[in-house]
Amino acid sequence: MESKSTVIITGSSSGIGLQAAKVLAQTGQWFVMMACRDLAKAQQAAQTVGIPQDSYAILQLDLATLAGVRQFVQDFRKSGRTLDALVCNAAIYTPTAQEPRRTVDGFELSVGTNHLGHFLLSQLLLADLQQAAAPRLVFIGTVTHNPKELGGSIPPRPHLGDLSGLEAGFKAPHTMIDGKAYNPVKAYKDSKVCNLLTMREFHRRYHASHGITFNALYPGCVATSGLFRESPRLFRQLFPVFQRYITKGFVSEAAAGQRVAAVVADAAYNQSGVYWSWGNRQKKDGKSFIKEVSSEASDDDKAKRLWELSAGLVGLS
């Protein structure tokens, strides 16, 4: 087996996941396992952006089915590759949904995919990461997780409440983590709070014993992202203009991909348990810094309870 390091990037057939895959593969030091739902789309995307043929493979991963996550882990292990880094990038956002959509297992789709799917994937691959020399597990964050920031202050604000929706099994009629009425925008924001709580709890439980660096990053506002594909057309047209010229927060998919790749590979990002940011309005020096997470995302008791409930929901003891 070659000496390249291996990284799994979920949702790498488009957007920042694809761009990060390209950056890492083109270094010649990384082999990228593109973990995607649509294999044909991923193959086309890899060829279009020029990822070297000997530097990637595509494996099917549907985070909206727990059996699919388990199958992906089996398929990856059959490849015989070691695992040096895992990037939990894929996300679903359904802002115009009138009724809750469900995963195969019956969970609300955004939390079921963005949080529970990644939670199970990360847990199952922990043993693989532990074998690497300097392993990293990276979650993609968002400014909208934090009500103390402008981007996160716009209602509906994320709030996991007492986790009663999860405690009740998170299947119909339950659609929200806090047990309240369905709101698709809040469901997405809640799922991203869960990503940060999960990252911090991973760090607390396993950094010292496993030697894995657990962190997250907000790569900037990628206003052209396919994440917004279900947003109203006018929003999709105006949002990039607004971010580019009004807030000055606009970041290209390519630049965001470079930032994700840096957090995966650069020695400067070897601190565990932290949330990296480049600021909501891009600083001219373009340098990253450690950003404080929201009050809720830094609640250690909530992190532990979320972990326990999530483990039960995905079938881990």
N, C-alpha and C positions, 0 to 999 in steps of 0.2 A: 504493500500500500504506500502511496506517495506520502510525502511529508507535509503536505498542506494542512492547515488547520481547517476544521469543518464548522460551519455556522448554519443553523436552521433559521429561516426567516418566514414567519407565517404571513400570508397575504402578500406574497412578493410578485404577483403577476401585474401589479400596477402601482402607481403612486410612489410614496417614499420607500416602501418595501422593495420595489423593483429597483429604484435608484441606489439604495443601500447595497443590494445584491450586486449591482453593476460595479460600484466602487470597490467593494471587497474582492470580487472576482478579478478585477483588472489589476490588483496589486500583485497577482501571481502567488500570493501567500495563503489565499483562502479558497476553499471549495464551498460553494453555496448550495445548500439543499433548499430549493424553493418549495415551500409547503403551501399548496394552493388547492382550491376547490375545482377549478377548471383547468385541466392539464393542457388542452389545446391553446387556450388563451395565454397560459404561462409560457408555453413553448414559443408562440408567436412574439410575445413581449420580450423574451430573452434574446431572440434573434434580432428584433427591431432595435434594441438599445445596444447591441453588440457585446453581449456577455460572451467571453471566450468559451468555445464548445467543451473544452476539457476542464472547465472550472465550475460546472454546475450540473445538477440533476434535478428532476421535478418529481415530487411525490404527492399523491393525493392526500389532502387533509380537509375535512369538513368539521370545523369546530362546533357546528350546531348539532352534532350527534356524538354522544359519549363513546359509542362503539366505534365510530369513525376515528376518534382521537386515539383509542387503544390500537386500532388497526394501523394507523400511521406509525406509532411507536414500534410495533412489530416489524413493519416494512423497513423502517429506518435501520433497525438492528440487523436485519437481513443484509443490508448493504455492507456491513462489516466496518463501517467508518466509526472513528472515535468522534466525540462531540466536544467542541471547545466553546461554543457559544450558542445561545438560543435567544432569538428576538421575537417577543410577543407583540406583533405589529397589527395583525388583521383586526378589523373592526366593522361592525354593522351599525348603521344609523338610519332610522326610519322616521324622520320628523313629521311626515304627513300621514302616517298610519292612523286610521280611525279606530281600528280594533287591534288588540295585541296579537302579534304573530308568535308562534311557538316553535321551539326547536323540536327535533324528532322525539326527545325525551319529555316534552311538555312544558319546558321552561320558557318564560318570556324571551324573545329572540335576542335582543341586544345584550342583556345581562347573561343569558345562557351561552352566547357566543363569546362576547368580549371578555367576560370574567370566568364563568364556569368552565368553558372549553379550554381556555388558557391555563386555568388553575389545574385541571387534570393533566394537561400536557406537561406543564412544568414539574408537577409532582412525579410523573412517570419517568421523566428524563433526568431527574435529579441524580440518580445513580450513574448515568452515562456522563453527565457533566463532571461528577466527582473524580472521574478517572483522568481528566485533562490536567495539564500543568498549570494553566492560569485561566480557569473557566469563568464565563460571565453569563448572567441571565438578565436580559434587558426588557423592560416594559416601556411602551410608548404612552406618554401622558398627554394631557391637554390643559390649556389654561382655563377651560370651562369647568374644571373640577373645583376651582377655588373661588368662592363668592367674595373673597377679599380683593380680587383683581377685577379690572374692568370687564375683561372677557368672560369672567365667571359670575359677574354680578347681575347679568340679565336673567330674569325669570324664564322658566322655572329653575330654581337653584337646586343643586344636588343635595340630597339628605337621605341617609340610610335609616334614620329613625332608630327604632329598637330592633331592627332586622326581623320584624314579626312575619313579613311575607316569606322570607327564607325559612324561618322556624316552622311555618305552616306547610312547608313542602314545596313552595314556589310553583305549584301547578294550578290549573284552573280551579277555583275562580281567582286565585292570587296572581297578580301581574307585576307588582312593584315590591322592591325590597322592604320598604317601610309599611307595606300592607295597605297602602292607600290606593286611590283611583288611578287608572292607567294614564300615563303621560309619556309619549314616545321620546320626547326631547330629554325629559328628566331621567328616563330609563337609561339613555346613553351616558349622560353625565354621571349617574350613579355607578354605572359599570366601570367608568374610568377612576372613580374614587376607590372602587374595589381593587383595581389594578395596583394602585399605590399602596393601599393597605396590605395587599398580598406581598408586594415587593418588600415592604418593611418587615413583615412577619417572617418571610423567608430569611431575611438578613438576621433577624433576632434568633431564629431557630438554628440556622445552618451555616452562617458565614464562618464562625470560628471553627466548627467541627469539620466542614466540608471544603473549606478554602475557596468557595465560590464567591465571586463579586456579584452582588445583586444590586441593580440600580434601575433608574427610569430617566426618561428625558422628555422635555417638551421641545421639539425641534423648530418651533415657530409656526405661524399661521400659514398653512399650505392651502390657500383659498381655492386652488384649482383641483383639489383632491377629489377622487372618485367617491370619497366618503359622503360627499354632498349630492350624489346622483339622484337621490329621492327627494331632494329639496325642490321647492317651486322654481320654475325656469327663471323667473325674474331675479330671484335670489342668486342663482348660479351665475347669472350675467353680471349682477351688480356687486356681489361680494368681493371678487378679486379686485375690482376697481376701487372699492371702498378701502380695502386693506392696503392697496398699493399707494393710493394718493391721500387718503384722509388719516388713517391710523398709522401709516408707515410700518405696518406689521407684516406685510406680505413677504413670504419666503417661497422660492421656487421649489418644486419637487426635487430637483437635482441638488440644491443646497441642503434641503432637509435630509436627503439621503446620505449626503456626505457627513452630516452631523451624527446620524444613526451609526454609520460605519465607524466613525471616530470613537463613539462610546463602546462599540464592540471591540475595537482593535488597538486603540492608542493607550500607551502607558499612563497618560495624564488622567485617564478615567478609571483607575483601578480602586478608587474608594468605594466601599460597599455601603448600602443603605441610604444612598442619597439620590436626589432628584436634580438632574442637570437642566439648565435652561440657557437660552440665548436672549431672554427678555422678550416681552410682548411687542415692544417697539424696538426694532433691531438696533443695537448699539453699533456705532461706526467701527469700533475695533473688532467686532465680530467674535468676541471671546465669550466662552461659556462661563457659567458660575453655578454654584450650588444654590438652588432656590428652595425656599421654605414651602412645604406643602400646606394645604388647608388645615384648619383646626380638626376637622373630622378625619382627614387622611393621616393625621398624626396621633390619632386616638389608639393607644396600644391595647386597651381593653377591647375596643371594637374590632381591632385587627385579629385578636385571638378568637373572639366569638365568630367573626366572619369566617375565619379559617376552619373552625370546628363545624359550622353549619355547612359550609361549602364542601368539605370533605365528605360529609354525610350524603349530600345531594348527588355527588359524582361517584359514589360507591367506594370511597376509600375509608378505612376504619379510622 
